[in-house]
Amino acid sequence: MEDDIKKLLYQNVQDTKEVLAMVKKIKHYVAFQQIFGIIKLVLVLVPIILAIIYGMPLVRQAIGTYQQVIGSVNTLQGTANQATGLMGIFNNLQGNGGMTEEQIKKFLH
């Protein structure tokens, strides 16, 4: 009976050593996973933050250029509308080549 208890105790100590070795490996694995998780987070966030810091002036410049282009287009549209109005006035001239007072005012303004 005493031999059986010794065998069981010895087996228990061996199993405990194996469990301890596995727990140490698991602790190392978890620690590395946490470290790599932080590194991954930094690798994602740092470029985003740098893009925001250094990219905003470029975005502002692009928006300014876009607004200038839109302003130019609006100016061209206004000029085209004026030209269309002038063409309408010239097309509406009376048959004798004279213009009415209203057409002259419209032409001058």
C-alpha positions in Angstrom: 0.0 0.0 0.0 2.8 2.4 0.9 4.5 1.7 -2.5 1.3 2.6 -4.3 1.1 5.9 -2.5 4.7 6.6 -3.3 4.1 5.8 -7.0 1.0 8.0 -7.0 2.9 10.8 -5.3 5.8 10.5 -7.7 3.4 10.5 -10.7 1.6 13.5 -9.2 4.9 15.4 -9.0 5.8 14.5 -12.6 2.4 15.7 -13.8 2.7 18.9 -11.8 6.1 19.6 -13.4 4.7 19.1 -16.9 1.7 21.4 -16.1 4.1 24.0 -14.8 6.2 23.8 -17.9 3.1 24.2 -20.1 1.9 27.1 -18.0 5.3 28.9 -18.4 5.0 28.4 -22.2 1.5 29.7 -22.2 2.5 32.8 -20.2 5.3 33.5 -22.6 2.9 33.1 -25.6 0.4 35.4 -24.0 3.0 38.0 -23.2 4.3 37.9 -26.8 0.8 38.2 -28.1 0.2 41.3 -26.0 3.5 42.9 -27.1 2.7 42.1 -30.8 -0.8 43.4 -30.4 0.6 46.7 -29.2 3.1 46.8 -32.0 0.3 46.1 -34.6 -1.7 48.9 -33.0 1.2 51.3 -33.2 1.9 50.3 -36.9 -1.7 51.1 -37.8 -2.2 54.2 -35.7 1.1 56.0 -36.4 0.7 56.2 -40.2 -2.9 57.4 -39.7 -1.9 60.1 -37.3 1.0 61.2 -39.5 -1.3 61.2 -42.5 -3.7 63.5 -40.7 -0.9 65.8 -39.5 1.0 66.1 -42.8 -1.9 65.4 -45.2 -4.2 68.2 -44.0 -2.3 71.0 -45.7 -2.3 69.0 -48.9 -6.1 68.5 -48.6 -6.6 72.2 -47.9 -4.5 73.0 -51.0 -6.5 70.6 -53.1 -9.8 72.1 -51.9 -8.5 75.6 -52.7 -7.6 74.5 -56.2 -11.0 72.8 -56.6 -12.7 76.0 -55.5 -10.7 78.1 -58.0 -11.7 75.7 -60.7 -15.3 75.9 -59.7 -15.1 79.7 -59.6 -13.6 79.7 -63.1 -16.4 77.4 -64.4 -19.0 79.7 -62.9 -17.3 82.7 -64.5 -17.3 81.0 -67.8 -20.9 80.1 -67.4 -21.8 83.7 -66.7 -19.8 84.8 -69.7 -21.6 82.2 -71.9 -25.0 83.4 -70.5 -24.0 87.0 -71.4 -23.0 85.9 -74.9 -26.3 84.1 -75.3 -28.1 87.2 -74.2 -26.2 89.3 -76.7 -26.9 86.9 -79.4 -30.6 87.0 -78.5 -30.6 90.8 -78.7 -28.9 90.7 -82.1 -31.3 88.1 -83.3 -34.2 90.2 -82.1 -33.2 93.4 -84.0 -36.0 95.0 -85.9 -36.0 94.5 -89.6 -34.8 98.0 -90.4 -31.6 97.5 -88.3 -32.7 99.8 -85.5 -32.8 98.8 -81.8 -35.6 99.6 -79.4 -34.8 101.6 -76.2 -35.4 98.5 -74.2 -32.9 96.5 -76.2 -30.3 99.2 -75.9 -30.7 99.2 -72.1 -30.5 95.4 -72.0 -27.4 95.5 -74.1 -25.7 98.1 -72.0 -26.4 96.4 -68.6 
